Amino acid sequence: MALNDTAAARRPLPSIGNGLRAARIAGDRSNLAVAVIILLFFAALASLAISVTTGASDASAFDVVRDLLFGSTGDAALSARDRIIIFDIRMPRAILGFMIGASLAVSGAVMQGLFRNPLADPGLVGVSSGASLGAVVMIVLAGSLAAPVHAFFGIFALPLAAFFGGLVTTLLLYRIATRGGQTSVATMLLAGIALGALAMALTGILIYMADDKQLRDFTFWSMGSIAGATWTKILAVGPIILASLFVVPFLARGLNAITLGEAAAFHMGIPVQRLKNIAIVGVAAATGASVAVSGGIGFVGIVVPHILRMVIGPDHRHLLPASALLGGSLLIFADMIARTIVAPAELPIGIITSVVGGPFFLWILLRQRSRLVL
């Protein structure tokens, strides 16, 4: 009996060890996340192809690819009209739409990770309003007070003004919502509403000062649209958006750690303050550049990360690239709906995203309302 007891004591406990290992395997969604990212990559390529070949021109995606590879020679080459429609109108519009959707979705994912709440979003906490204020300052005052800035930076003046507007708003929001190293979600939401209202009030003053042309441009711009996409605009905002998207994945490990709390992240060796600074600048840059060329496009930053978080989990190593791909694809499809649903007229894309995102945000709010007790 003693020998049997000794042997039993030396024998490993398969139930405990295997149970923990099985639990880790069951809760690990890395393989699913990788599969979803690959699927979203091909979906993004498909959305770009569909966007470029949807509309008045009869050119197919195969014709476009053949023209890109072999030029405009031969009987099967695209006509001059088709080339203008596809390469000068649709293609820059699709590329700019994808970059804007990716930047807004990634900005939302970063803010949600930084504030540890799925309700955080550049549009909801006033960052987009601050970026809009910066852009309107440049639009209205380009011929007077802001003339030296506009003359010095040229086509980069508008996205840079929107970037600094979003950056100032984000810094103020973070300072107000953070006390003793802890960020209050309720304070963050309320402060975002207040800062957004203040930015819109100042925007209203500038609109009152604008002439008829500036007022008409701002009215359509404020509802959100990428109808005026050009290669020049891509050149102006593309470097800012791409730089932000390139930096953000390096924050994934820190954002994963900060979900446990700032103190825990600090003891894990994460430079918390530097992480916050980079995240704030990255969000402000991406949001500001996007708002500068597209106007107000809401709810992309809150809908996309939340959907993906339910599917692939909260790991930012997978969440951030997946958000970029899904956000870009969704905005391209929203733009296709906006320009075809009432053709030959065109709806502002901000209306499409709000119609879908508004009910979704209410659903998230109802799920999270127990955590928002003031």
KEKE-464169 format. One record per residue (C-alpha): residue in three letters; x, y, z. Coordinates in pm, whole numbers, plus 50000, padded with zeros to 5 digits. Each point is the difference from the previous one (the first is absolute). Layout:
REM residues N
ALAXYZ/...
REM end
This chain:
REM residues 374
MET500005000050000/ALA502835023550086/LEU501744992049673/ASN496835007549808/ASP499615032850188/THR503605009649923/ALA499584992249632/ALA496795019649992/ALA501685029550164/ARG502804999749741/ARG497564997049712/PRO499165034149835/LEU496535013650043/PRO498634999349648/SER496665014650093/ILE501435032950133/GLY502845004849753/ASN498074989049696/GLY496995019850112/LEU501985032350020/ARG501684992649669/ALA496644992349841/ALA498555031850143/ARG502835020649850/ILE499554983249666/ALA496235004650011/GLY500335036950083/ASP502745007049745/ARG498565015349684/SER503315007249829/ASN499414975549716/LEU496515013849945/ALA501375035650007/VAL502634992049737/ALA497374983649780/VAL497715030150037/ILE502845024149913/ILE500814980149685/LEU496314999749905/LEU499745037550062/PHE503095006149785/PHE498394983349700/ALA496715017350080/ALA501855033349992/LEU501464992049658/ALA496544989849877/SER498435032050134/LEU502625021149823/ALA499414981349672/ILE496215002950028/SER500195037050083/VAL502265007649703/THR497784981049755/THR496575010750128/GLY498285029149828/ALA499375015149658/SER503084985149834/ASP499674964549864/ALA503644991350064/SER500494968450206/ALA502624992950263/PHE501804977949746/ASP500125028949752/VAL501435023150265/VAL502714975250102/ARG500884993149636/ASP500265037249933/LEU502265004650302/LEU502284971749890/PHE500145005449625/GLY499165036849957/SER497505017049774/THR500984982749673/GLY498064973949808/ASP496394995249897/ALA498894989250347/ALA501465030350175/LEU497805022550206/SER498575030449829/ALA501215034650099/ARG496685006250178/ASP500254967750200/ARG503575007450098/ILE499035034150135/ILE497044985750193/ILE501964971050148/PHE503485014050060/ASP499175036250077/ILE496674996950182/ARG499224965250130/MET503444987450091/PRO501095029750216/ARG496534999650157/ALA500264963050089/ILE503565003150132/LEU499235031050206/GLY496824984050134/PHE501894969150107/MET502685020450177/ILE497415021350181/GLY497964969750109/ALA503154982450120/SER501235030450194/LEU496635006250170/ALA499574963450096/VAL503534996750135/SER499655033050189/GLY496864986750163/ALA501704967550098/VAL502965018850150/MET497785023650200/GLN497884971250127/GLY503134981950113/LEU501515031150155/PHE496845009250193/ARG499064963550056/ASN496455005349880/PRO498264990349674/LEU498115033249991/ALA503125020749933/ASP500155013549647/PRO501565030849838/GLY496595011949883/LEU498234995150333/VAL502595015950229/GLY500525031749802/VAL503234992249816/SER498315001849659/SER498365033050100/GLY503395014350092/ALA501454988149672/SER497075015549817/LEU500635032950178/GLY503634999949887/ALA498974992849642/VAL497345027349999/VAL502505025250137/MET502194992849699/ILE497065000749755/VAL498545033050120/LEU503175018650097/ALA502274987749718/GLY499765033749832/SER500625020950312/LEU501444989550338/ALA501024965049889/ALA501415011749665/PRO503694996350103/VAL499394964750126/HIS498114990849683/ALA502715014849781/PHE502794981750184/PHE498444965250021/GLY497975000749679/ILE497834969049954/PHE501104987250342/ALA498565030350182/LEU496464986250035/PRO500874965250136/LEU502625015150232/ALA497455024850137/ALA497524971750056/PHE502744979350163/PHE500865027250250/GLY496315005850073/GLY499524963150077/LEU503254998650199/VAL499065029350225/THR496554985250062/THR501424965750080/LEU502585014350243/LEU497345020650179/LEU497694969850016/TYR502694978050150/ARG501065026350255/ILE496445005550116/ALA499094963050020/THR503194988650175/ARG500655005550370/GLY502594982450210/GLY500994978149709/GLN496454986849957/THR497735008849709/SER496295004050076/VAL497834987149719/ALA496995020650107/THR502115031550022/MET501524992049663/LEU496624997149830/LEU498595031450163/ALA503165020049933/GLY499954988249639/ILE496445012649961/ALA500955033650152/LEU503135004049788/GLY498114989549689/ALA497295025750071/LEU502635027150057/ALA501764991149675/MET496725000749810/ALA499175033950152/LEU503305014349880/THR499404983549664/GLY496625017449987/ILE501655033850056/LEU502364993649710/ILE497104988849781/TYR498275032850077/MET503105017749871/ALA500204979049681/ASP498855011349659/ASP497424981449793/LYS502494977149826/GLN501764990550324/LEU496654994350168/ARG498804977349721/ASP503264980550003/PHE499844995850376/THR496364988449994/PHE500764970949769/TRP503354993250165/SER498474997750349/MET497644971849896/GLY502914978649888/SER500974991549645/ILE502944988449794/ALA498495011749672/GLY502825024949949/ALA502764974250033/THR503025006849783/TRP503584988149982/THR501025033950140/LYS497924994350314/ILE501474965350038/LEU503455015449976/ALA499055025350268/VAL498494976850262/GLY501394966249897/PRO503395003750169/ILE498375010650329/ILE497474971549999/LEU502524973749892/ALA502515011650263/SER497334996850270/LEU498944965649879/PHE503654989049992/VAL500685011050360/VAL496804987150159/PRO500764962249978/PHE503055005450221/LEU497595010850276/ALA498174966650002/ARG501994984350283/GLY499635030950216/LEU496275002849931/ASN499584963450095/ALA501795006350328/ILE498135032150079/THR496694981449992/LEU501064985750338/GLY500455035250137/GLU502735025949973/ALA501714988450320/ALA500124964149880/ALA501305010849660/PHE502735020750166/HIS501144970350210/MET500094978949684/GLY502635023549860/ILE497755020349770/PRO500975037049972/VAL496425010850066/GLN500445037449957/ARG501924996449675/LEU497334975849876/LYS497325025750076/ASN501895027849826/ILE500584979749683/ALA496404987949998/ILE498635035250041/VAL502185014449724/GLY499224970749769/VAL496235003050051/ALA500105037649953/ALA502074996849681/ALA497854973049843/THR496705016150098/GLY501115035149907/ALA501274990249658/SER496864979849929/VAL497625027450111/ALA501915025649793/VAL499134983049671/SER496764981650078/GLY498165020950259/GLY497974983850273/ILE499684962349956/GLY498774985450325/PHE499714966350171/VAL502664981649795/GLY502385001250295/ILE497494985050242/VAL498214974449783/VAL502964983049833/PRO502194992550308/HIS496994988250200/ILE498914975349730/LEU503514986249970/ARG500474998050375/MET496984977250022/VAL501394977749724/ILE503784998350051/GLY500355012250358/PRO501665030650158/ASP503624992449907/HIS501205032249836/ARG502664981349800/HIS497134986949789/LEU497355026250071/LEU501945029549854/PRO500824985549654/ALA496554984349977/SER498405033750084/ALA502005017049725/LEU498914974749739/LEU496344998550103/GLY499715037650052/GLY501425007349657/SER497764974449829/LEU496845011850177/LEU500625036349909/ILE500544990549635/PHE496684981349996/ALA498285028950181/ASP501365023549733/MET498714977349723/ILE496555000550160/ALA500165037950039/ARG500765005849632/THR497604974349854/ILE496904999350223/VAL498655033249866/ALA501985001649672/PRO500745022549821/ALA499965020050326/GLU502204990150294/LEU499324996850372/PRO502635011650251/ILE501814969550128/GLY499625012250359/ILE496264994049973/ILE500564963649901/THR502394993050288/SER497725017650249/VAL496944980249892/VAL501894967750068/GLY502185011550291/GLY497365018450203/PRO497884969350089/PHE503154979550052/PHE501355025750246/LEU496714999550192/TRP500274962350024/ILE503545002650138/LEU498875027050243/LEU497194978050133/ARG502444971450050/GLN502505022350181/ARG497615022050201/SER500654981450326/ARG503645011549982/LEU499175036649936/VAL498625008350341/LEU501205035250086/
REM end
